[in-house]
Amino acid sequence: MTTVVVEDYLPRNAVKREDTKMSAPNPKAFPLADATLTNKILDLVQQSSHYSQLKKGANEATKTLNRGICEFIIMTADTEPIEVLLHLPLLCEDKNVPYVFVPSKVALGRACGVSRPVIAASVTTNQATDLNSSINQIKLEIERLLV
């Protein structure tokens, strides 16, 4: 696993700590969204959180998949160990639900409106909201990554 050290960006008198390292995305995390798609996804996650169309966490995402109310699944590529998430792509392929990996669990947690990192999230269905066009647009972009 390669790590990027952030000590180049710290002031000269700052104490260098081991927890300032950022890990690179896991190669098992496929498909990984690029920067523009990641921003679109995180914006939609934030909006769907305001509309109560968001479930946070791997267990909640699994429940929405099994209940059939899931539009798409977002997972994070920097999850350690990544194996706690790798059952979700298999379920998504069985249920024909698009899924995507984003690089940062901290960014996904902030977009979900919580102060902790979130490793998976599910955008759920609701016919009576203004988000349907945005959700369908993002779903199409995610499906293009999977092909």
LOVOSE-633580 format. One record per residue (C-alpha): residue number from 1; x, y, z. Coordinates in steps of 0.001 Angstrom, whole numbers, plus 500000, padded with zeros to 6 digits. Each point is the difference from the previous one (the first is absolute). Example, Ala and Ser with C-alpha at 12.3 -4.5 7.8 and 13.67 -1.06 7.14 Angstrom:
BEGIN
r marvo->1&xx->512300&yy->495500&zz->507800
r marvo->2&xx->501370&yy->503440&zz->499340
This chain:
BEGIN
r marvo->1&xx->500000&yy->500000&zz->500000
r marvo->2&xx->501428&yy->503357&zz->499006
r marvo->3&xx->499547&yy->502981&zz->502262
r marvo->4&xx->500215&yy->503705&zz->499322
r marvo->5&xx->501643&yy->501938&zz->502806
r marvo->6&xx->498479&yy->503383&zz->500742
r marvo->7&xx->503087&yy->501295&zz->501813
r marvo->8&xx->500982&yy->502122&zz->496985
r marvo->9&xx->496931&yy->502138&zz->500646
r marvo->10&xx->500626&yy->500453&zz->503727
r marvo->11&xx->501779&yy->503045&zz->501477
r marvo->12&xx->503693&yy->499516&zz->500799
r marvo->13&xx->499461&yy->500043&zz->503765
r marvo->14&xx->497040&yy->497602&zz->499957
r marvo->15&xx->500329&yy->496610&zz->501636
r marvo->16&xx->499950&yy->497214&zz->497420
r marvo->17&xx->497617&yy->497226&zz->500982
r marvo->18&xx->499330&yy->496596&zz->498513
r marvo->19&xx->496240&yy->500567&zz->499695
r marvo->20&xx->500517&yy->502774&zz->497433
r marvo->21&xx->500503&yy->497397&zz->497268
r marvo->22&xx->497356&yy->499500&zz->497353
r marvo->23&xx->499626&yy->496586&zz->498419
r marvo->24&xx->499542&yy->499529&zz->496277
r marvo->25&xx->496732&yy->498497&zz->498744
r marvo->26&xx->499836&yy->496230&zz->500054
r marvo->27&xx->500321&yy->498358&zz->496559
r marvo->28&xx->496976&yy->497824&zz->500834
r marvo->29&xx->497851&yy->503147&zz->499997
r marvo->30&xx->498544&yy->499925&zz->496496
r marvo->31&xx->498421&yy->502099&zz->498486
r marvo->32&xx->501638&yy->503028&zz->501592
r marvo->33&xx->498373&yy->503350&zz->499219
r marvo->34&xx->502169&yy->502804&zz->498663
r marvo->35&xx->500140&yy->503421&zz->501692
r marvo->36&xx->497078&yy->501611&zz->498146
r marvo->37&xx->497703&yy->496999&zz->500428
r marvo->38&xx->500997&yy->499752&zz->503669
r marvo->39&xx->498959&yy->503625&zz->500560
r marvo->40&xx->496673&yy->499418&zz->498240
r marvo->41&xx->499365&yy->496862&zz->502061
r marvo->42&xx->500876&yy->501697&zz->503297
r marvo->43&xx->497744&yy->502964&zz->499156
r marvo->44&xx->497137&yy->497609&zz->499258
r marvo->45&xx->500693&yy->498102&zz->503233
r marvo->46&xx->499775&yy->503262&zz->501930
r marvo->47&xx->496704&yy->500919&zz->498312
r marvo->48&xx->498523&yy->496540&zz->500520
r marvo->49&xx->500949&yy->500217&zz->503668
r marvo->50&xx->497817&yy->503114&zz->500283
r marvo->51&xx->497128&yy->498146&zz->498293
r marvo->52&xx->500409&yy->496930&zz->502279
r marvo->53&xx->500894&yy->497829&zz->497018
r marvo->54&xx->503360&yy->498869&zz->501353
r marvo->55&xx->501099&yy->497003&zz->502044
r marvo->56&xx->503483&yy->500057&zz->501509
r marvo->57&xx->502234&yy->497004&zz->500668
r marvo->58&xx->500636&yy->496596&zz->498465
r marvo->59&xx->497249&yy->498260&zz->501985
r marvo->60&xx->497363&yy->502590&zz->499061
r marvo->61&xx->501083&yy->499827&zz->496344
r marvo->62&xx->499601&yy->496216&zz->500084
r marvo->63&xx->496500&yy->500372&zz->501457
r marvo->64&xx->498902&yy->502435&zz->497282
r marvo->65&xx->501327&yy->497655&zz->497321
r marvo->66&xx->498119&yy->497043&zz->501457
r marvo->67&xx->496782&yy->502031&zz->500320
r marvo->68&xx->500254&yy->501237&zz->496400
r marvo->69&xx->499838&yy->503718&zz->500829
r marvo->70&xx->503560&yy->500874&zz->498977
r marvo->71&xx->500778&yy->502281&zz->497034
r marvo->72&xx->503793&yy->499629&zz->500196
r marvo->73&xx->502783&yy->499228&zz->502492
r marvo->74&xx->503040&yy->502142&zz->500832
r marvo->75&xx->503010&yy->498332&zz->501647
r marvo->76&xx->503394&yy->501374&zz->500997
r marvo->77&xx->503308&yy->498795&zz->498582
r marvo->78&xx->502053&yy->500805&zz->503112
r marvo->79&xx->498113&yy->497607&zz->502272
r marvo->80&xx->502329&yy->497851&zz->502084
r marvo->81&xx->499498&yy->497048&zz->499641
r marvo->82&xx->498176&yy->500320&zz->496667
r marvo->83&xx->498532&yy->496508&zz->500429
r marvo->84&xx->497276&yy->501330&zz->502315
r marvo->85&xx->498476&yy->501639&zz->496901
r marvo->86&xx->500636&yy->497450&zz->497288
r marvo->87&xx->496697&yy->498170&zz->500524
r marvo->88&xx->498141&yy->503099&zz->498770
r marvo->89&xx->501142&yy->499890&zz->496332
r marvo->90&xx->498866&yy->496366&zz->499798
r marvo->91&xx->496576&yy->500890&zz->501384
r marvo->92&xx->499777&yy->503001&zz->497667
r marvo->93&xx->500716&yy->497834&zz->496964
r marvo->94&xx->497352&yy->497491&zz->501094
r marvo->95&xx->497412&yy->502770&zz->500434
r marvo->96&xx->501105&yy->502028&zz->496913
r marvo->97&xx->500797&yy->503065&zz->502108
r marvo->98&xx->502907&yy->502268&zz->498973
r marvo->99&xx->502851&yy->500522&zz->502453
r marvo->100&xx->503101&yy->502170&zz->500125
r marvo->101&xx->503023&yy->500601&zz->502208
r marvo->102&xx->501049&yy->503484&zz->501097
r marvo->103&xx->503528&yy->500676&zz->501314
r marvo->104&xx->499333&yy->501311&zz->503534
r marvo->105&xx->497904&yy->498693&zz->502889
r marvo->106&xx->500415&yy->503316&zz->501844
r marvo->107&xx->498569&yy->501925&zz->497038
r marvo->108&xx->497081&yy->497560&zz->499746
r marvo->109&xx->499333&yy->500406&zz->503721
r marvo->110&xx->499919&yy->503778&zz->499696
r marvo->111&xx->497692&yy->499799&zz->496989
r marvo->112&xx->497702&yy->497723&zz->502011
r marvo->113&xx->499831&yy->502642&zz->502711
r marvo->114&xx->501773&yy->498077&zz->502764
r marvo->115&xx->503276&yy->500739&zz->501730
r marvo->116&xx->501353&yy->496448&zz->499634
r marvo->117&xx->501357&yy->498270&zz->496877
r marvo->118&xx->497408&yy->498019&zz->498013
r marvo->119&xx->501154&yy->497003&zz->497946
r marvo->120&xx->496772&yy->499382&zz->498050
r marvo->121&xx->496775&yy->501829&zz->499236
r marvo->122&xx->496821&yy->499230&zz->498112
r marvo->123&xx->497743&yy->502474&zz->498208
r marvo->124&xx->496442&yy->498683&zz->500293
r marvo->125&xx->496944&yy->500369&zz->497790
r marvo->126&xx->497252&yy->502544&zz->500511
r marvo->127&xx->497706&yy->501019&zz->497144
r marvo->128&xx->498862&yy->503291&zz->501549
r marvo->129&xx->503298&yy->501905&zz->500192
r marvo->130&xx->501818&yy->502492&zz->497813
r marvo->131&xx->503121&yy->497820&zz->499911
r marvo->132&xx->498771&yy->497407&zz->497487
r marvo->133&xx->501593&yy->501675&zz->496968
r marvo->134&xx->503328&yy->500438&zz->501818
r marvo->135&xx->499919&yy->496411&zz->501244
r marvo->136&xx->499299&yy->498651&zz->496516
r marvo->137&xx->502808&yy->502098&zz->498504
r marvo->138&xx->502534&yy->498740&zz->502558
r marvo->139&xx->498759&yy->496420&zz->499535
r marvo->140&xx->500695&yy->500232&zz->496267
r marvo->141&xx->503517&yy->501313&zz->500610
r marvo->142&xx->500700&yy->497187&zz->502487
r marvo->143&xx->498669&yy->497391&zz->497565
r marvo->144&xx->502377&yy->501355&zz->497328
r marvo->145&xx->502896&yy->499291&zz->502378
r marvo->146&xx->498886&yy->496399&zz->500469
r marvo->147&xx->499964&yy->499198&zz->496267
